[in-house]
């Protein structure tokens, strides 16, 4: 009988032992080295979950996905005292043209474009008074294109005005998944605004295994490099 070679193990979820979780003033955190990467074979509603060893050796699933929840392979509950299974974060950045929302005449006079920069987990879907799914976008800050010829003093004043506006922005907003998917077809490079319209890109290099930690990594990267 011919055999079918299994596809490559590509992790898309993770087992987090309860004793690997720690908290500080910023919330809950997990050391990635204490977690076990898993692969969900199926979809968000129904499937089987394997460790790399089980997948590569044609073994049995370690967990199951049923109606959007993870359960034990015997269809029993996962003991929260031992740990939990979650979807692995799939982090993306979108840059959305928001210049029309700015009211400060100085900001408008000194900029050509102003974009809000957001990070979100593409595996996380939310249904808010609608059958269609939405993504939860977390605000990182604004990026802008100044007009030519600004003095250093004008640029510094512009930066301060935009930072003040950012402090008054909503930290989280929701966009329809279809709209966000269209943004991602217009890819822009790190550190650059889209050539036109809204754009985005996959956020690579994230090592965190929870969405909260991945967003914190994104914030640190944004503050360091303004991607």
C-alpha positions as CSV (number, residue, x, y, z in Angstrom):
1,X,0.0,0.0,0.0
2,X,1.4,3.5,-0.9
3,X,1.9,5.7,2.1
4,X,1.2,9.4,2.3
5,X,3.9,11.5,3.8
6,X,2.7,13.8,6.6
7,X,2.9,17.5,6.1
8,X,5.5,19.5,8.1
9,X,4.8,20.2,11.7
10,X,3.9,23.8,11.9
11,X,2.9,25.0,15.4
12,X,-0.2,27.0,15.7
13,X,-1.1,26.5,19.4
14,X,0.6,25.9,22.7
15,X,0.4,24.1,26.0
16,X,1.2,26.3,28.9
17,X,1.9,24.6,32.3
18,X,0.2,26.4,35.2
19,X,3.5,26.6,37.1
20,X,5.1,28.4,34.1
21,X,2.8,31.5,34.5
22,X,4.0,34.5,36.5
23,X,2.5,37.9,37.0
24,X,3.7,41.5,37.5
25,X,2.2,45.0,37.4
26,X,1.7,44.6,33.6
27,X,-0.2,41.3,33.8
28,X,0.4,37.7,33.2
29,X,3.4,36.3,31.4
30,X,4.8,33.0,30.2
31,X,8.4,32.0,29.5
32,X,8.3,30.4,26.0
33,X,10.9,27.8,27.1
34,X,8.5,26.4,29.6
35,X,5.7,25.9,27.0
36,X,5.1,23.1,24.5
37,X,4.4,24.0,20.9
38,X,1.5,22.1,19.4
39,X,-0.2,21.8,16.0
40,X,-3.9,21.9,15.4
41,X,-4.9,19.8,12.5
42,X,-8.3,21.1,11.6
43,X,-10.0,24.5,12.0
44,X,-10.9,26.8,14.9
45,X,-14.1,24.9,15.5
46,X,-13.0,21.2,15.2
47,X,-9.7,19.3,15.0
48,X,-7.0,17.3,16.7
49,X,-4.0,18.7,18.4
50,X,-0.5,17.0,18.3
51,X,2.9,17.5,19.8
52,X,5.8,17.5,17.3
53,X,6.8,14.0,18.5
54,X,3.2,12.6,18.1
55,X,2.8,14.3,14.7
56,X,6.1,13.1,13.2
57,X,5.6,9.5,14.5
58,X,2.0,9.2,13.4
59,X,0.9,9.1,17.0
60,X,-2.4,9.9,18.7
61,X,-3.6,13.5,19.3
62,X,-2.8,14.9,22.7
63,X,-5.8,17.3,22.8
64,X,-8.9,18.0,20.8
65,X,-10.5,21.2,19.5
66,X,-14.3,21.1,19.9
67,X,-16.6,24.1,19.2
68,X,-13.8,26.5,19.6
69,X,-12.5,25.1,22.9
70,X,-9.5,22.8,23.7
71,X,-10.2,19.6,25.7
72,X,-8.3,16.4,26.6
73,X,-7.9,13.7,24.0
74,X,-10.4,11.6,25.9
75,X,-12.9,14.5,25.5
76,X,-12.4,15.4,29.1
77,X,-11.7,18.9,30.5
78,X,-8.1,20.0,30.8
79,X,-7.3,20.5,34.5
80,X,-6.5,24.2,35.0
81,X,-4.4,23.3,37.9
82,X,-2.0,21.6,35.5
83,X,-2.1,24.0,32.6
84,X,-4.0,25.2,29.5
85,X,-3.9,25.0,25.7
86,X,-4.3,28.2,23.6
87,X,-3.9,29.2,20.1
88,X,-0.4,30.5,19.4
89,X,-0.4,34.2,18.6
90,X,-0.1,35.2,14.9
91,X,0.8,38.9,15.2
92,X,0.3,41.4,12.4
93,X,0.6,45.2,12.1
94,X,-1.7,47.4,10.2
95,X,-1.3,51.1,9.4
96,X,-4.5,53.0,8.9
97,X,-4.8,56.5,7.4
98,X,-6.2,58.7,10.2
99,X,-5.3,62.2,9.2
100,X,-9.0,63.2,8.7
101,X,-9.5,62.5,12.4
102,X,-7.0,65.1,13.5
103,X,-8.3,68.6,14.5
104,X,-5.1,70.4,15.5
105,X,-4.5,72.9,12.7
106,X,-0.8,72.9,13.4
107,X,-0.5,69.2,13.0
108,X,-2.6,69.3,9.8
109,X,-0.5,72.1,8.4
110,X,2.8,70.3,9.0
111,X,1.9,66.8,7.8
112,X,1.0,65.2,4.5
113,X,-0.1,62.0,6.0
114,X,-0.8,60.6,9.5
115,X,-1.3,56.9,10.1
116,X,-2.4,55.0,13.2
117,X,-0.2,51.9,13.8
118,X,-2.0,48.9,15.3
119,X,-1.0,45.3,16.3
120,X,-3.5,42.4,16.4
121,X,-3.6,38.7,16.6
122,X,-4.9,37.3,13.4
123,X,-6.1,34.1,15.1
124,X,-8.3,36.0,17.5
125,X,-11.8,36.7,16.2
126,X,-14.6,38.7,17.9
127,X,-18.3,39.0,17.1
128,X,-19.7,42.4,18.2
129,X,-23.4,42.8,17.3
130,X,-22.6,41.1,13.9
131,X,-22.4,37.7,12.4
132,X,-19.2,38.7,10.7
133,X,-15.9,38.4,12.6
134,X,-13.8,41.4,13.8
135,X,-10.2,41.8,14.7
136,X,-9.2,43.5,17.9
137,X,-6.6,46.2,17.1
138,X,-4.3,47.5,19.8
139,X,-3.0,51.0,19.2
140,X,0.8,51.4,19.2
141,X,1.1,55.0,18.1
142,X,1.1,57.3,15.1
143,X,3.4,57.7,12.2
144,X,3.4,60.6,9.8
145,X,5.0,62.2,6.8
146,X,5.9,65.8,7.5
147,X,5.8,68.6,4.9
148,X,9.2,69.6,3.5
149,X,11.2,72.4,5.0
150,X,10.2,72.2,8.7
151,X,12.8,73.5,11.1
152,X,14.1,71.3,14.0
153,X,11.9,73.3,16.3
154,X,8.8,72.8,14.2
155,X,9.5,69.1,14.0
156,X,9.9,68.8,17.8
157,X,6.7,70.7,18.3
158,X,4.9,68.5,15.8
159,X,6.1,65.4,17.6
160,X,4.9,66.7,20.9
161,X,1.5,67.6,19.5
162,X,1.0,64.1,17.9
163,X,2.2,62.4,21.1
164,X,-0.4,64.4,23.0
165,X,-3.1,63.3,20.5
166,X,-2.0,59.7,20.8
167,X,-2.4,59.8,24.6
168,X,-6.1,60.6,23.9
169,X,-6.6,57.8,21.4
170,X,-8.6,54.7,22.2
171,X,-6.2,51.9,23.2
172,X,-8.3,49.2,21.5
173,X,-10.6,49.3,18.4
174,X,-12.4,46.7,16.4
175,X,-12.4,46.4,12.6
176,X,-14.3,44.0,10.4
177,X,-12.0,41.0,9.5
178,X,-12.7,41.5,5.8
179,X,-11.6,45.1,5.9
180,X,-8.4,44.1,7.8
181,X,-7.7,41.3,5.3
182,X,-7.9,43.9,2.5
183,X,-5.4,46.1,4.3
184,X,-3.0,43.2,4.5
185,X,-3.0,42.7,0.7
186,X,-1.3,46.2,0.5
187,X,2.0,45.2,2.2
188,X,4.3,47.9,3.5
189,X,7.8,47.4,4.8
190,X,9.0,47.9,8.3
191,X,9.6,51.6,9.0
192,X,7.6,52.8,6.0
193,X,4.1,54.1,5.4
194,X,2.0,52.4,2.7
195,X,2.5,53.9,-0.7
196,X,-1.2,54.7,-0.6
197,X,-4.3,53.7,1.3
198,X,-4.1,51.4,4.3
199,X,-1.5,48.6,4.6
200,X,0.1,46.0,6.9
201,X,2.5,43.2,7.3
202,X,3.1,40.0,9.4
203,X,5.1,40.8,12.5
204,X,8.1,38.4,12.4
205,X,10.5,37.5,15.2
206,X,7.9,37.3,18.0
207,X,8.9,34.6,20.5
208,X,6.1,35.0,23.0
209,X,3.5,32.2,23.2
210,X,0.6,34.3,24.5
211,X,-1.2,37.1,22.8
212,X,-0.7,39.5,25.7
213,X,3.1,38.9,25.7
214,X,3.2,39.2,21.9
215,X,1.6,42.6,22.0
216,X,4.1,43.7,24.7
217,X,6.9,42.6,22.4
218,X,5.3,44.6,19.6
219,X,5.1,47.7,21.8
220,X,8.7,47.4,22.7
221,X,9.7,47.0,19.0
222,X,7.6,49.9,18.0
223,X,9.1,52.2,20.6
224,X,12.6,51.1,19.6
225,X,12.3,51.3,15.9
226,X,8.9,52.8,15.0
227,X,8.1,50.0,12.5
